[in-house]
Amino acid sequence: MDEQLLTISSYAEAALYEEVALSPKPGLVDRFSNGAHRDMDFQTFLASIQSLRPFFKEYLYLGLTHRGQPSSLFDSLRETGKMAETAMLKATKGINTHKGANFSFAVLLGATGLHLQSNLHLPFTAKDTQKILSLSQDITQDVVAKDFQQLTTKQHLSYGEELYLKYQISGIRGEAANGYPALQKLMCFLRKHQELRQEELLLRALLYLMSEVEDSNILHRGGRDALKEIKKESLDLQKSRLSYVQLVKKLKEYDQQLTTRYLSPGGSADLLSLGIYFSFLEKLFSPSGKKV
């Protein structure tokens, strides 16, 4: 069991590495560009991921050893998540690289641990993934109501809280509380296009997410108009039927455009890393980058 926990937690870490290393990504940090970010680069992300490593196994273990209703697991996951966030901010000298991703991996690794109580086999099937997403919904069923109550009287609001008040967007909390519907669509996309090599598949998957997701990072920086523009532009790129070489060229150009517009689809990037994690669990592809 310990070996299995290490394997699964290593998939979470590897998923974050795969996401940040994927290049070129419009408006996002990757191997070649800082995108629309002036305070972080590729090395910042590597330091952040390394700082989160010990907490991934802890999230799993909390789920595996939990007794009682799934909803009662959330508080312990959140407490561990706060410690992980503190470690991340220390490693990045105060820069928020993975706050949203850390929240989701806490929930989903906790849900994976719960699932392991009754199902110990790897690789997982699509049904296993769906069960874990359903468990994540059970774990977070009260989080939106609890976190967003009495915001009008709160003095210091997070970006997510500000967006909720301004746009009624519940962000990653709402995504989790609804069983990650965008992630469910992403997994269908990844399973459907297994004929593509991994890097091309993930770049096309990112564009797919950008055309679908109510990305809180885009909303925060550019508002509703920017979000609408990003969705349309990403959809147009998908419909262009570009070859891989053409796609890479267009994404490099789009990266320059979003950098100039100071827009970064960080919510889509976080969801992509979650999709990579489940792709490892389902053996759609492996952390080495080779199809299996």
N, C-alpha and C positions, 0 to 999 in steps of 0.2 A: 504493500500500500504506500509506504514512504516513497518508493521509486516512482510509483504512478503519480503521486502528488508533485514530485519534483518535475516529472515530464510535463504535466499539465501546466504547472506554474511557469515552466520554461517557455511554453507556447505563448503565454501572455506577454512575457518579456520579448520573445522573438517577434511577436506581432507588432509591437511598438517599434522595434528596430526596422522591420520590413516597411512599415508605413513611412517612417522618416527618410529611409534610404531610397524609397521609390522616387524616381526622377524622370522628367521634370513635372512638378506639380504647380499649377497656377496659384500664385499668391501665398504659397506655403513654403516652409523651410524644407529643403532637401539637400542632396549632396553638392549641388551646384549653385544654389541660390538661397538667400534668406527670405525670399518672397517679400511680402508686405510687412515684414517684421524688422524693426530697427534694433531691438534689444536682445535678440537671440539668434543663434546659428546652429548648424549641424552638431557641433561639439556640445553646445548647451543641452540639446536633446539627448545626446548620448549620456551625459552626466545625470540628467533627470531620470532616464530609464534605469540606469545602474542603481540609483538611490531607491527606486521603487521595488527592485528585485526581491528583497527579503519579505516584503509585505504580500506578494502574490500568493505564496504558499500559506501564509497566515489566513488570508481570506478563504482559501480552499478549506483549510483545517476548521475554521469556524463553521462553515457550512456542513462539513462532514460530521462534526461532533455535536451539531445542534439538535436539541430535543424541543418539541413544542411546535407551535404554528410558525410557518415561514416568516410572517410579519414581525415576529418577535426577534428575528435574527438581525434586522436592520440596524438596531442601535449599536450592537457590538461591531458590525461591519463599519458603521460610520466612525466609531471611536478609533478603530484601527486605521481607517482611512485618513483621519485627522493627523495621526502620527506619520503616516506615509507622506501626506502633504507637507508637513513640517520638514521631513527629510528631503523632499524634493526641493523646497524653497531654499534650504541650506545649500544643497548641491549646486543650484543654479544662481545663487546669490540674489534670491528674492524674485526671480522671474517665473511667472506662471506658465509652464510648458505643458503640463499634463493634468491639470485639475479636473477637467471634464472626463478625460480618459480614466483617471484614477477612480473617480466615482463609479463609472460603469464597470470597470474591472473588479472593483470591490463587490458590487452587486452580482455580476455574472460569475465570478469565481466562487462567491458564496453560494449561488444557485447551483453551480457545477458540483460543489461539495455536497449539497443536499441531494442532488441526483445520484452521486456516487454511493450514497447509503443503500440504494436499491439496484444500482447498475454499475458494475465495476469494469466492464469490458471497454477496450479501445481497439480500433477507432470507433467513434460515435457515428450514428446514423442521422439522417435528417430529422427523424422522429425524436432522437435524443436531444438534438439542438432545440427543437420546438418545445420539448418538455422543460429544458433549462430556461428558455425565454418565458414560459408560463410561470415557472417558479420565481423568476425575477419580478414578474408582475405581482405575485403574492407577497414577496418580500417588501416591495415598495408601495403597496396599495394605499398607504396613508401619508406618504411623504409630501405630496403636493399640498394637501390640505394643511398639514402641520407646518411645513416650511413657509408657506405663503400667507398664513393668517396674520392679521394685524400689521401688514407691511406699511400701511399708510402712517403709522405712528413710530416706525422704526427709524432711527437716526442714520445709521450707516448701512447702505444697501449694497449687495453684491451686484455684478453685472446681470446675473440671472434674475435677481429680484427686480431690478430696474426694468428689464425687458418684460417681465410678467405684468408689472403695473402699467407700462406704456403700451404693450401690444397684446396682452393676455396670452403670451407664449410661455409655456411651462418648461421649455428647454429639455435638457437631458433628464430631469426629474420626471417630466411628463412622458418622455419616451420610455423610460424604465417602467413607470406605473401602468403603461399600456402594453407592456410586453415587447417593447422595441419593434414596432411595426416597420420602421425604415430598415432595420437590420434584417427582419424577415424577408423583405423584398430584395435586399442586397444578397442574401444567401441564395435565393432563387436565381438571381442574375449570375452569381459565381458558379453555381451548379450547372446552369444552362450552357455556359460558354467555356466549357473545359477543353475545347479544342485549341484555345489560345494559350500561348506561353504565359507564364506567370506574370511577368512585368507588364505585358500588354493588357492582360486581363484586369490587373489591378488599376492601371491607368484609366481604362474604359469604365471600370466600376466606380472610380472616383468621380468621373464626369456624370455617370448615372446618378450618384448620390447628390451631386451639386445641382442637378436638374429637378430633384425631388424634395430635398430636405429643407425645412424651415431653419436654416442655419443661424444659430444665435450669434455667432461671430460676425457674420455679414450684417445681421440686423443691428448689432451694437455699433458697428463702424459706419454703416451706410443707410440704415433704415429700410423701410418697405420697398422703396424704389430700387435700391441697389440689389436687394434680394430678388426682386422680379427680373431685373436685368441679368443677374448671374444665372438664374434658372433658365431663361430663354437662350442665353449664349451657350450654356452647357448642352442644352437640348439640340441646338443647331449644330454643334460640333458632333454630337452623336449621330445625327441624321445625315451627316456629310459623307458617310461610308469611306472614311479615310483609311489608307493602308497604315501599317504600323509606323513606317518612316514618315509619312505625311502627318500622322497623329502627333508624333514627337515634335516635329517642327511647329505645328500649330500650338501645342501646349507650351513650348518655349515662348512663342509670341504672346500667348494669353497670359503667361506668367508675368511678362513685362508690363502688359496692360493692367493687370490687377495690382501689381506692385505700384504702378503710377497712381492708380485709383485708391490705393491703401485699403484694399479689400482682401481678406483671407478666409477661405472656407474651412475654418478649423473644426467646426462641428461635423462636417462631412469627413474630414480626415480622421477624427476620433471614431466615427462609425466604421470607417474602412478598417481601422486597426482591430475593431471587434469582429468584423467579418473575417479578417485574416486569422484571428484566434480560432474561430469555429471551423474555418477551412483546414487548419492544422488538426483539430480534433476529428474532423470527418475524413482526413487524409485526402482532401482535394488537391493539396500540394503540401510540401514539407518546408521546414525552416531553412533548408539548404537551398531552396529555390528550384528544386527539381520536382516534377510531377511524379506521383507514386500511384 
